[in-house]
Amino acid sequence: MNRRLAIAALLVLAGTPAVAKEEKKDAASASNDVDLTPVAVPVVVAGQVRNYIFVTVRITAKQDPNAIRQFEPLLRDAVVRAAHATPFGRADNYNLIDEPRLIAALNGRFPAIVGAGKIKSVSIPKQQPKNVLRMPKRS
C-alpha cells in the first residue's frame, strides 16, 4: 500500500512542472514577442577572433507573431551573415557586442525577410559569452 502511495505522490509531483510550463507557454504565445534561438556572434578585434557571444534576438511583431516565427531559420541566418560581414565586437570588452550597431544592421535585414511593416522592434535581451575573457593590459 505504501508503495502505491509513493508512486501516486511521485506522479503528482512530476505533473506539476508540466502544468507550469504549459501556463508559461500560453503567456508567451499571448505576447507579440518572438525570441530567436541564440546565435553565436564572433568578436573580431584587429582581424582576429577573440571570442564568441551567444546572442538572443527578440523581435516584437506589430500584429501576428506566427507570421514571423515561420521565418526563424532565415532570421537566424541573417544574424550570422550580418555578424560575419561587419564585426560587432567591442574593442573595450571581448565579452559583449555592440548592441546598437547589431540592432541597426538587423533592422535593415529583417523586413526584407518577413515583409515590410510586420516588425515593431528588434532588441537583444541576452548576451552570453562563450569564454569570459579579461582585457589585455595596455602598454
C-alpha positions as CSV (number, residue, x, y, z in Angstrom):
1,M,0.0,0.0,0.0
2,N,2.8,2.4,0.9
3,R,4.4,1.6,-2.5
4,R,1.2,2.7,-4.3
5,L,1.0,5.9,-2.3
6,A,4.7,6.7,-3.0
7,I,4.1,6.1,-6.8
8,A,1.0,8.3,-6.7
9,A,2.9,11.1,-4.9
10,L,5.7,11.0,-7.5
11,L,3.2,11.2,-10.4
12,V,1.5,14.2,-8.8
13,L,4.8,15.9,-8.3
14,A,6.0,15.1,-11.8
15,G,2.9,16.6,-13.3
16,T,3.2,19.9,-11.5
17,P,6.1,21.3,-13.6
18,A,4.4,20.3,-16.8
19,V,1.3,22.4,-15.9
20,A,3.6,25.3,-15.0
21,K,5.4,25.0,-18.4
22,E,2.1,25.0,-20.3
23,E,0.9,28.1,-18.5
24,K,4.2,29.8,-19.3
25,K,3.9,28.9,-23.0
26,D,0.4,30.2,-23.1
27,A,1.6,33.6,-21.6
28,A,4.5,33.7,-24.1
29,S,2.2,33.0,-27.1
30,A,-0.2,35.7,-25.9
31,S,2.5,38.4,-26.4
32,N,3.8,39.6,-29.8
33,D,7.4,38.7,-28.9
34,V,9.4,36.2,-30.9
35,D,12.7,35.1,-29.4
36,L,15.1,33.5,-31.8
37,T,17.3,30.6,-30.8
38,P,20.7,32.0,-29.6
39,V,23.2,32.7,-32.4
40,A,27.0,32.8,-32.0
41,V,28.3,36.2,-33.0
42,P,32.1,36.4,-33.3
43,V,34.1,39.2,-31.6
44,V,36.7,40.2,-34.0
45,V,39.4,42.6,-33.0
46,A,42.3,43.6,-35.3
47,G,41.4,40.8,-37.7
48,Q,41.4,38.0,-35.0
49,V,38.5,36.2,-33.5
50,R,38.8,36.9,-29.7
51,N,35.5,35.3,-28.5
52,Y,32.0,34.3,-29.5
53,I,28.9,35.8,-27.9
54,F,25.7,33.8,-28.0
55,V,23.0,36.4,-28.7
56,T,19.3,36.0,-28.2
57,V,17.4,38.3,-30.6
58,R,13.8,39.3,-29.6
59,I,11.5,40.5,-32.4
60,T,8.3,42.3,-31.5
61,A,5.7,41.8,-34.1
62,K,3.1,44.5,-34.9
63,Q,0.3,42.0,-35.2
64,D,0.7,38.3,-35.6
65,P,3.9,36.8,-34.2
66,N,3.3,33.5,-36.1
67,A,3.9,35.4,-39.3
68,I,7.5,36.0,-38.0
69,R,8.0,32.6,-36.3
70,Q,7.8,30.7,-39.6
71,F,10.9,32.6,-40.8
72,E,13.1,31.9,-37.8
73,P,15.7,29.9,-39.7
74,L,16.1,32.7,-42.2
75,L,16.2,35.3,-39.5
76,R,19.0,33.4,-37.6
77,D,20.9,33.1,-40.9
78,A,20.6,36.9,-41.4
79,V,22.1,37.4,-37.9
80,V,25.0,35.2,-38.8
81,R,25.6,36.8,-42.1
82,A,25.4,40.3,-40.6
83,A,27.9,39.3,-37.9
84,H,30.4,37.9,-40.4
85,A,30.0,40.9,-42.8
86,T,30.6,43.5,-40.1
87,P,32.3,42.8,-36.8
88,F,30.1,43.8,-33.9
89,G,32.6,43.1,-31.2
90,R,33.7,45.8,-28.8
91,A,37.4,46.6,-28.6
92,D,37.0,47.6,-25.0
93,N,35.3,44.4,-23.9
94,Y,35.6,41.0,-25.5
95,N,32.6,39.7,-23.6
96,L,30.0,42.0,-25.1
97,I,28.8,43.0,-28.5
98,D,27.9,46.5,-29.7
99,E,24.1,46.2,-29.4
100,P,23.0,49.4,-31.2
101,R,25.1,48.6,-34.3
102,L,23.8,45.0,-34.4
103,I,20.2,46.1,-34.0
104,A,20.6,48.7,-36.7
105,A,22.0,46.0,-39.1
106,L,19.2,43.6,-38.3
107,N,16.5,46.4,-38.7
108,G,17.9,46.7,-42.3
109,R,17.8,42.9,-43.0
110,F,14.7,41.6,-41.2
111,P,12.0,43.4,-43.1
112,A,13.3,42.0,-46.4
113,I,12.8,38.5,-45.0
114,V,9.4,38.8,-43.2
115,G,7.9,41.6,-45.2
116,A,7.7,45.4,-44.6
117,G,5.6,46.7,-41.8
118,K,5.4,43.4,-39.8
119,I,8.1,44.2,-37.2
120,K,7.6,46.7,-34.5
121,S,11.1,46.5,-32.9
122,V,14.2,44.4,-32.5
123,S,16.1,44.0,-29.2
124,I,18.8,41.9,-27.7
125,P,17.6,40.7,-24.2
126,K,20.5,38.3,-23.6
127,Q,24.2,38.0,-24.4
128,Q,26.2,35.1,-23.1
129,P,30.0,34.9,-23.9
130,K,31.5,31.5,-24.8
131,N,34.5,32.4,-22.7
132,V,34.7,35.1,-20.1
133,L,37.9,36.9,-21.0
134,R,40.0,39.6,-19.4
135,M,41.1,42.5,-21.5
136,P,44.8,42.6,-22.2
137,K,46.8,45.2,-20.3
138,R,47.7,48.3,-22.4
139,S,51.3,49.2,-22.6
